[in-house]
Amino acid sequence: ALVADSLADYLERHPEMRGTGEISMFLTTGDPQRVTDQATRFLRRKTEFHAA
């Protein structure tokens, strides 16, 4: 609950970070293709990662 409460507090102070929920961008410091492949298998839907 601590992380959720902290995130809620942060988003209250930074409403510009909330986004619309229509588009998500995922970043990784690892290999974007490898992370994309693993996330897609895990989530069972295309989830594309980009280099951070």
N, C-alpha and C positions, 0 to 999 in steps of 0.2 A: 504494500500500500504506500510505502514511503516514496518509491519511484513514481507511481501514478500521481500522488499528491504533488510531488515536486514538478512533474511535467505540467499538471494543471495550473500550478502557480506560475510557471514560466510562460505558458501560453496566455495567461491573463495579462501578464506584463508585456508580452510581445505578440499582439494579435496578428501582426503581419506574417508570422510564422505558421499560422493555422492552415492556410491554403484553402482551396475550395473542395478538395477531395476528388476532383475530377482527374487529375494527373499526378502520378507519383514518379519521382526520380530516385533511383537507388545508386549509391556510390560505394566503391570498395577500394581499399589500398592494395588489394591482392589482384589476381588475374581476373579481369572482368568476364571473360568467356567462361572460365572455370566456375566462378561464383554464379553466373547466369544459369549454367547447366545444372548445378546443384540445387539452386533455389527453385528452378522450374520443376525439377523432379520432386522436390520436397513439397511444394505448394500445389503441384498438379495444374499449373497454369503458367503461361509465358511470363517470366519476371526478368527483365533485362537490367543488368548492372553496367555502370560506366566507371572508368578510372577516376579516382578522386584527385 
